[in-house]
Amino acid sequence: MFYKAVSDKKCTPSPLRKCSQYHVPNTYFSKQPLERSFEPIEKQKTLADEHNEIQRLQQIIEQLKDENAYLRSTLQQQHLQFQYETQQLNQYIVNMQSEQQSLKLALIDPTLQNNKMIQYIEDLSAQHRNLQVLYQDACLQLQQAEIYSNQIMLLQKELKGKEDEIEILKNELQITTKTNTEQSENQIIYDFLKNIKKQYNDDECRSVHLYD
């Protein structure tokens, strides 16, 4: 019975092996010694070890993937840096070749320097002409500014004359107003005296009448 119960039990499936490989028929234990009866337990331990080993290998694979990605990124950065330095070096080489060609031309053709000097003198002459034009424009603007300044001074004098004239008219107006006021006061006094004289004459006539 023990042999039959053990032989009927199937093993745990593994991703590396089919479960049918671990199936042991009933006749296997009937033909083997007693110490072979624990072989399925040992196979289960082996499967667990293999499963752990697979997990460990998967972790190692993930670590290797991360390292590979890091190395790939580093290599890409180094490649870009190398391309940049290569471009700089190529540009430096081109500049050196251009300077070398210029020196060769200067040594081969002595008139090149003279032509450069002539061109330089022509450029200076053109700049001088431009400066003369600018100077003339500045002189005209200065003359125009002086004319404007003189016009402003004349306008200021005219304005001052108008202000003085206004002040004189104000004074005359005040004098006229004062004279009119004095004349009004004199007229009042004259009327007052005239009334008094009239009353006196009336009183005198009345006295004569009473005497009569």
Order of alpha helices (4+ residues) and beta strands (2+ residues): alpha-alpha-alpha-alpha
